[in-house]
């Protein structure tokens, strides 16, 4: 090796060793980069956040309903609390957003004292199961598929969560209330007896169960495991849509219609076919109107991904708190609220990327106004695209 090449190699080695020592002693890394001629993509990305890779498509079907947010106002302290959802276009929660990434405006005035946390709230679930019908082949499939689908939900339930169970055929009946332990529910969900011949009054059952959920506080939802078929309800479909909009309880639907349809097609009985397309379309509108989601799995063998998605959507919220700069003003006048995601280094919109450096767009679901005299106000949310 030539003397010139040896000296060059020794110089590079010395610089590398000095750089390692400098990092270990806390010396400014930018000095090292300038001396070695290296650039850092990390410094160029300063202010971005990185999120884990997620599936390229949604697990739920159709358009998602608007996610509800909450605004609470403490009249004593003037502190405002906002509970809101931040999701990507496929409905997945976006983690890792820091306090200085949120810009909060009240009446168009930037609130400088905001703090941010992530809330993992306990939930109250009403589980409504289809358990009857006019067709023997479908009833046999119901007796097998519905308990298997419901039983897997228990794996997602924590000890602080509450769950009650209803089932419906010609009428709706409560099988277990919120005071029952998970061990008892485990036994109920494991039942695989085929339902008896009956009507299937989904609309009546939904309205009845939603009315009972009105009195429940906190984060709550109705989980419906159903084919969407209704044969003889007193209520109309339009009555159901009105009820889900008024009851402030999102409906998460496990649509077992595609599974039952396969069972029906294998049956030699010459009865009239079910309008499965209409049933699925109605379930989708019910979920969307309530702020829930519709899932149409091809099998109930493994629903862990579906229930993970459902519970993440229900549980997780960003909590923003700040002392309102309008403190002491008119408590009966509505105040507007706006939240933006920003890069604190530039003031521009926040850049979000996944682990493969692919840009991820965000959607903020935040209530657009509140009236201070109402300590807790839940209004229809608005969607902001970012």
C-alpha positions as CSV (number, residue, x, y, z in Angstrom):
1,X,0.0,0.0,0.0
2,X,1.4,3.5,-0.9
3,X,2.4,5.9,1.9
4,X,-0.2,8.4,0.7
5,X,-3.0,5.8,1.0
6,X,-1.8,4.7,4.4
7,X,-1.9,8.2,5.7
8,X,-5.4,8.8,4.2
9,X,-6.6,5.6,5.9
10,X,-5.1,6.6,9.2
11,X,-6.8,10.0,9.0
12,X,-10.2,8.6,8.3
13,X,-9.8,6.1,11.2
14,X,-8.8,8.9,13.5
15,X,-11.8,11.0,12.5
16,X,-14.1,8.0,13.1
17,X,-12.7,7.4,16.6
18,X,-12.9,11.1,17.5
19,X,-16.5,11.1,16.3
20,X,-17.4,8.1,18.5
21,X,-15.7,9.8,21.5
22,X,-17.5,13.0,20.8
23,X,-20.9,11.4,20.9
24,X,-20.0,9.6,24.1
25,X,-19.0,12.9,25.7
26,X,-22.2,14.7,24.6
27,X,-20.3,16.9,22.0
28,X,-22.6,18.5,19.4
29,X,-23.2,15.9,16.8
30,X,-23.4,18.6,14.1
31,X,-19.7,19.4,14.7
32,X,-18.8,15.7,14.0
33,X,-21.0,15.7,10.8
34,X,-19.3,18.9,9.5
35,X,-15.8,17.4,10.2
36,X,-16.5,14.1,8.6
37,X,-18.5,15.5,5.7
38,X,-21.5,13.4,6.6
39,X,-25.1,14.6,6.6
40,X,-28.0,13.2,8.7
41,X,-31.4,12.4,7.3
42,X,-32.6,12.4,10.9
43,X,-31.7,16.1,11.3
44,X,-33.4,16.8,8.0
45,X,-36.6,15.2,9.3
46,X,-36.6,17.1,12.6
47,X,-40.1,17.7,13.7
48,X,-41.6,14.7,11.9
49,X,-43.2,11.8,13.7
50,X,-42.9,8.2,12.7
51,X,-45.8,5.7,13.3
52,X,-45.8,1.9,12.9
53,X,-46.8,0.3,9.6
54,X,-50.4,-0.6,9.4
55,X,-52.4,-2.6,6.9
56,X,-52.9,-0.8,3.6
57,X,-56.7,-1.1,3.8
58,X,-59.4,-0.8,6.5
59,X,-60.6,-3.8,8.4
60,X,-64.1,-2.3,8.5
61,X,-66.4,-2.1,5.5
62,X,-67.8,1.0,3.8
63,X,-67.6,4.6,5.0
64,X,-66.8,5.1,8.7
65,X,-69.2,7.2,10.7
66,X,-68.0,10.4,12.3
67,X,-66.1,9.8,15.5
68,X,-67.5,11.7,18.5
69,X,-65.3,14.0,20.6
70,X,-66.0,15.6,24.0
71,X,-65.4,19.0,25.5
72,X,-65.6,19.6,29.2
73,X,-65.4,23.0,30.9
74,X,-64.6,23.6,34.5
75,X,-66.4,26.8,35.6
76,X,-64.3,27.1,38.7
77,X,-60.9,27.0,37.1
78,X,-61.7,27.9,33.5
79,X,-59.9,24.7,32.3
80,X,-61.1,23.2,29.1
81,X,-60.7,19.4,28.4
82,X,-61.0,18.1,24.9
83,X,-61.1,14.3,24.2
84,X,-60.6,13.7,20.5
85,X,-59.6,11.1,17.9
86,X,-56.7,11.4,15.4
87,X,-56.7,8.7,12.7
88,X,-55.2,7.9,9.4
89,X,-57.4,7.5,6.3
90,X,-58.0,3.8,7.1
91,X,-59.3,4.5,10.5
92,X,-56.2,3.5,12.6
93,X,-55.3,5.6,15.6
94,X,-52.1,7.7,15.1
95,X,-49.8,7.4,18.1
96,X,-46.6,9.3,19.1
97,X,-48.1,12.8,18.6
98,X,-46.5,15.1,21.2
99,X,-47.8,18.1,23.1
100,X,-45.9,20.6,20.9
101,X,-47.5,19.0,17.8
102,X,-50.9,20.2,18.8
103,X,-51.9,23.8,18.1
104,X,-55.2,24.6,19.9
105,X,-57.2,27.7,19.1
106,X,-60.2,29.0,20.9
107,X,-62.2,31.8,19.3
108,X,-59.2,31.9,16.8
109,X,-56.7,32.7,19.7
110,X,-53.8,30.2,20.1
111,X,-53.9,28.6,23.6
112,X,-50.3,28.5,24.8
113,X,-50.7,26.4,27.9
114,X,-52.1,23.2,26.5
115,X,-51.1,19.8,27.8
116,X,-51.7,16.5,26.0
117,X,-52.2,12.9,27.2
118,X,-53.5,9.7,25.7
119,X,-56.6,8.2,27.3
120,X,-57.2,4.4,27.5
121,X,-60.7,4.5,28.8
122,X,-62.7,1.6,30.2
123,X,-65.7,0.7,28.1
124,X,-69.3,-0.3,28.7
125,X,-70.5,-2.7,26.0
126,X,-74.0,-4.0,25.2
127,X,-73.7,-7.1,23.1
128,X,-76.7,-8.0,21.0
129,X,-76.9,-11.4,19.4
130,X,-79.2,-12.7,16.6
131,X,-80.7,-16.0,17.9
132,X,-83.6,-17.1,15.8
133,X,-85.2,-17.2,12.4
134,X,-87.6,-18.9,10.0
135,X,-85.1,-21.3,8.3
136,X,-83.7,-24.4,9.8
137,X,-80.4,-24.4,7.9
138,X,-79.8,-20.8,9.0
139,X,-80.7,-21.4,12.6
140,X,-78.2,-24.3,12.8
141,X,-75.5,-22.0,11.4
142,X,-76.5,-19.3,13.9
143,X,-76.2,-21.6,16.8
144,X,-72.6,-22.3,15.9
145,X,-71.3,-19.0,14.4
146,X,-72.8,-16.4,16.8
147,X,-71.5,-17.9,20.1
148,X,-68.1,-18.4,18.5
149,X,-68.0,-14.8,17.3
150,X,-69.2,-13.4,20.6
151,X,-66.9,-15.5,22.8
152,X,-63.7,-14.0,21.2
153,X,-64.8,-10.6,22.3
154,X,-64.1,-11.5,25.9
155,X,-60.4,-11.7,25.1
156,X,-60.5,-7.9,24.5
157,X,-62.3,-7.0,27.7
158,X,-60.5,-5.8,30.8
159,X,-61.5,-6.1,34.4
160,X,-62.6,-2.4,34.5
161,X,-64.8,-2.8,31.5
162,X,-68.5,-3.6,31.8
163,X,-70.4,-5.9,29.5
164,X,-74.1,-7.0,29.3
165,X,-75.7,-9.5,26.9
166,X,-78.9,-9.4,25.0
167,X,-80.2,-11.8,22.3
168,X,-83.2,-11.5,20.0
169,X,-85.4,-13.5,17.8
170,X,-89.2,-12.7,17.8
171,X,-88.4,-10.5,20.9
172,X,-85.4,-9.3,22.6
173,X,-84.3,-10.6,26.0
174,X,-81.5,-9.6,28.4
175,X,-79.4,-12.6,29.2
176,X,-76.8,-10.9,31.5
177,X,-76.6,-7.4,33.0
178,X,-73.6,-5.3,33.7
179,X,-73.1,-6.8,37.2
180,X,-72.3,-10.3,35.9
181,X,-68.7,-11.4,36.1
182,X,-66.6,-12.4,33.0
183,X,-66.6,-16.0,34.1
184,X,-70.4,-16.2,33.8
185,X,-70.3,-14.5,30.4
186,X,-67.7,-17.0,29.2
187,X,-70.2,-19.8,29.8
188,X,-73.0,-17.9,28.1
189,X,-71.0,-17.2,25.0
190,X,-70.0,-20.8,24.7
191,X,-73.5,-22.0,24.2
192,X,-74.0,-23.6,20.8
193,X,-77.6,-24.8,20.9
194,X,-79.5,-24.1,17.7
195,X,-82.2,-21.4,18.0
196,X,-85.9,-22.4,17.6
197,X,-88.1,-21.4,14.7
198,X,-89.1,-17.8,15.1
199,X,-89.3,-14.3,13.6
200,X,-86.2,-12.2,13.5
201,X,-87.1,-8.7,14.7
202,X,-83.8,-6.9,14.5
203,X,-85.2,-3.3,14.3
204,X,-87.2,-3.7,17.5
205,X,-84.3,-5.3,19.3
206,X,-81.8,-2.6,18.3
207,X,-84.1,0.2,19.4
208,X,-84.9,-1.5,22.8
209,X,-81.2,-2.1,23.6
210,X,-80.1,1.4,22.5
211,X,-82.7,2.9,24.8
212,X,-81.3,0.9,27.8
213,X,-77.8,2.2,26.9
214,X,-78.9,5.8,27.2
215,X,-78.5,5.8,31.0
216,X,-74.9,4.4,30.8
217,X,-72.1,7.0,31.2
218,X,-68.6,7.1,29.9
219,X,-67.2,5.4,26.8
220,X,-69.8,3.0,25.6
221,X,-70.9,1.0,22.5
222,X,-73.3,-1.6,21.2
223,X,-71.8,-4.6,19.5
224,X,-74.2,-6.3,17.2
225,X,-73.6,-9.8,15.8
226,X,-76.2,-10.2,13.2
227,X,-77.1,-11.1,9.6
228,X,-79.1,-7.8,9.3
229,X,-82.2,-9.7,8.4
230,X,-85.5,-8.4,9.8
231,X,-88.8,-10.2,9.2
232,X,-91.5,-8.7,11.4
233,X,-90.5,-5.8,13.5
234,X,-93.1,-3.2,14.6
235,X,-90.4,-0.5,14.1
236,X,-89.3,0.6,10.7
237,X,-85.8,0.9,9.4
238,X,-86.1,4.7,9.5
239,X,-86.9,4.4,13.2
240,X,-83.7,2.6,13.8
241,X,-81.6,5.3,12.0
242,X,-83.3,7.9,14.1
243,X,-82.6,6.0,17.3
244,X,-78.9,5.5,16.6
245,X,-78.4,9.2,15.9
246,X,-80.2,10.2,19.1
247,X,-78.7,7.7,21.6
248,X,-75.1,8.7,21.3
249,X,-74.0,5.0,21.3
250,X,-71.8,3.8,18.4
251,X,-72.9,0.5,16.9
252,X,-70.1,-1.9,15.9
253,X,-71.5,-4.6,13.6
254,X,-70.1,-8.1,13.1
255,X,-72.0,-9.0,9.9
256,X,-72.4,-12.7,9.7
257,X,-74.6,-12.5,6.6
258,X,-71.9,-13.7,4.2
259,X,-71.4,-16.8,6.4
260,X,-75.1,-17.6,6.6
261,X,-75.5,-17.0,3.0
262,X,-73.1,-19.8,2.2
263,X,-75.1,-22.1,4.5
264,X,-78.4,-21.1,2.8
265,X,-76.9,-21.8,-0.7
266,X,-76.0,-25.3,0.4
267,X,-79.5,-26.0,1.6
268,X,-81.8,-28.0,-0.8
269,X,-85.0,-26.4,0.7
270,X,-86.9,-24.4,-1.9
271,X,-87.7,-21.4,0.3
272,X,-87.5,-17.8,-0.8
273,X,-84.0,-16.4,-0.8
274,X,-82.9,-13.7,1.7
275,X,-82.0,-10.3,0.2
276,X,-78.5,-10.3,1.6
277,X,-77.4,-7.2,-0.2
278,X,-80.1,-5.1,1.3
279,X,-79.4,-6.5,4.8
280,X,-75.8,-5.6,4.5
281,X,-76.5,-2.1,3.2
282,X,-78.8,-1.5,6.1
283,X,-76.2,-2.6,8.6
284,X,-73.7,-0.3,7.0
285,X,-75.9,2.7,7.3
286,X,-76.7,1.8,10.9
287,X,-73.0,1.7,11.8
288,X,-72.2,4.9,10.0
289,X,-75.1,6.9,11.4
290,X,-74.1,5.9,14.9
291,X,-70.3,6.6,14.5
292,X,-69.5,2.9,14.6
293,X,-68.1,0.4,12.1
294,X,-69.2,-2.6,10.0
295,X,-67.1,-5.7,9.7
296,X,-68.0,-8.5,7.3
297,X,-65.6,-11.3,8.0
298,X,-65.6,-14.4,5.8
299,X,-65.3,-16.6,8.8
300,X,-65.7,-16.3,12.6
301,X,-62.7,-18.6,13.2
302,X,-60.4,-15.8,14.2
303,X,-61.8,-12.3,14.9
304,X,-58.9,-11.0,16.9
305,X,-57.9,-8.4,14.3
306,X,-61.5,-7.2,14.1
307,X,-61.9,-6.8,17.8
308,X,-58.5,-5.2,18.2
309,X,-59.5,-2.6,15.6
310,X,-62.9,-2.1,17.2
311,X,-61.6,-1.6,20.8
312,X,-58.8,0.7,19.7
313,X,-61.3,2.9,17.9
314,X,-63.5,2.9,21.0
315,X,-60.9,3.2,23.8
316,X,-58.2,5.6,22.6
317,X,-58.4,9.4,22.7
318,X,-56.0,12.3,22.9
319,X,-56.9,14.5,25.9
320,X,-56.0,18.1,25.5
321,X,-56.4,20.5,28.5
322,X,-55.8,24.2,28.7
323,X,-56.9,27.2,30.7
324,X,-59.1,29.2,28.5
325,X,-57.9,32.7,27.7
326,X,-61.6,33.7,27.6
327,X,-61.9,32.9,31.3
328,X,-64.4,35.2,33.0
329,X,-66.3,36.0,29.8
330,X,-69.9,35.1,28.9
331,X,-70.5,31.5,30.0
332,X,-73.6,31.3,27.8
333,X,-71.9,32.3,24.5
334,X,-70.6,29.5,22.3
335,X,-66.8,29.4,21.8
336,X,-65.2,27.9,18.7
337,X,-62.5,25.4,18.9
338,X,-59.9,24.4,16.3
339,X,-57.0,21.9,16.6
340,X,-54.2,21.6,14.1
341,X,-51.2,19.3,14.0
342,X,-48.0,21.3,13.4
343,X,-44.2,20.9,13.2
344,X,-43.0,22.9,16.2
345,X,-39.7,23.8,14.4
346,X,-41.4,25.3,11.3
347,X,-45.0,26.0,12.3
348,X,-46.0,24.2,9.2
349,X,-48.3,21.1,9.1
350,X,-46.9,18.1,10.9
351,X,-45.2,15.5,8.7
352,X,-46.1,11.9,9.6
353,X,-44.4,8.9,8.0
354,X,-44.6,5.1,8.6
355,X,-41.6,2.9,9.2
356,X,-41.0,2.6,5.4
357,X,-40.9,6.5,5.2
358,X,-44.3,6.5,3.4
359,X,-46.2,9.7,4.2
360,X,-49.3,9.2,6.3
361,X,-52.2,11.7,6.2
362,X,-54.2,12.4,9.4
363,X,-57.8,13.1,10.2
364,X,-58.8,15.1,13.3
365,X,-62.2,14.5,14.8
366,X,-62.9,17.4,17.1
367,X,-66.1,19.1,18.2
368,X,-66.1,22.6,16.7
369,X,-67.7,24.6,19.5
370,X,-68.9,24.4,23.1
371,X,-70.9,26.5,25.6
372,X,-69.0,27.0,28.9
373,X,-72.0,26.8,31.2
374,X,-72.5,23.2,30.0
375,X,-69.8,21.3,32.1
376,X,-69.9,18.4,29.6
377,X,-71.2,18.9,26.1
378,X,-71.3,16.2,23.4
379,X,-72.4,17.5,20.0
380,X,-72.2,16.1,16.5
381,X,-68.5,16.2,15.6
382,X,-67.0,17.8,12.5
383,X,-64.3,16.2,10.5
384,X,-61.1,18.2,9.6
385,X,-58.9,16.8,6.8
386,X,-55.2,17.3,7.1
